[in-house]
């Protein structure tokens, strides 16, 4: 091993700085890699084409021993390219291939748990601010939410976000214009949930008396918000540990296999409560 494991993030560089998820993921990876003399090489690029170009350069220059691929999409070109390049890889999520090991978290189960928690509190219209719809795990969450809504006989509504705070504010404003508006909202990450909480505070909408909020990613942002945000915690640090161990196995030449990610669990804080009664 030359000691470098590549991790490319394609998107807004400022998002990496405010997104606790990636920093905690890398910390977990580093903990598992360090005893083997390896470390994470993080590269932030503006788009998918730049990411593919980075893989080609890394392969040609033998810069990294392997890569971890995040934010998988349907018809994702990255696994095929990496296979052609002969560059070992681990996929963080369901990829449309069995050529690489995968670390799979139960995104569908997390959304089902969130919906059922709100149903138990009497909510009949539950909304969700999603991540980008092109992502496989966004689609898995959306399918699970529709199924859970049908199973429990409640209305579910979605608006697309991009994991950033501005998109969350726009989505919340859109969802609140539905008739009747939702009494509970789920957010696909912590940054959007915190931004929504601030928007509701500015608008004079009390949380959770009028609207309950739940983030699908837990982090210190959720704990330190005012009021503290309820969340589904899946131990991102442990997720990083699992990814790194899968990478080490791939570099050692072990055959590809699926590895289960951490099991999420619900943490009720101060932003979830009984449904608002309009009557």
Secondary structure, 3 states (H helix, E strand, C coil): CCCEEEEEEECCHHHHHHCHHHHHHHHHHHHHHHCCCCEEEEEEECCHHHHHHHHHHHHHHCCCCEEEECCCECCCCHHHHHHHHCCEEEEECCCCCCCCEEEECCHHHHHHHHHHHHHHCCCCEEEEEECCCCEHHHHHHHHHHHHHHHHHCCEEEEEECCCCHHHHHHHHHHHHCCCCCCCEEEECCHHHHHHHHHHHHHHCCCCCCCCEEEECCCCHHHHHCCCCCEEEECCHHHHHHHHHHHHHHHHCCCCCCEEECCCCEEECCCCCCCCCCCC
